[in-house]
Amino acid sequence: MDDTVKLTSINVVLGIIAGVLSGIFTIGMLGIKNDMIGLLIGIIFVYASLKLADNISSEDLDRSQKIWDCVLPFFFTWIIVWILLANYL
């Protein structure tokens, strides 16, 4: 499987997980209602996904490829899931 497909797929799944966790903290399901915790979760997941990309890829990734394959799929998925959960739950 191509590295681009692997990295994009993993980051979409991580974006869904981070979006659900951010949504839980935004609406206060765990007793803590704080939007900044949701933002912090997203930042931690982006950092972890970039470190994970170095281990998964078979060749060296330059900065632009990391942005297109890791950061953008994660960011858009995370924001969409977070906003949907915050507005509709």
Summary of the structure (lengths in Angstrom):
residues: 89
radius of gyration: 13.9
end to end distance: 37.2
largest distance: 44.2
contacts: 276
relative contact order: 0.24
helix: 82%
strand: 0%
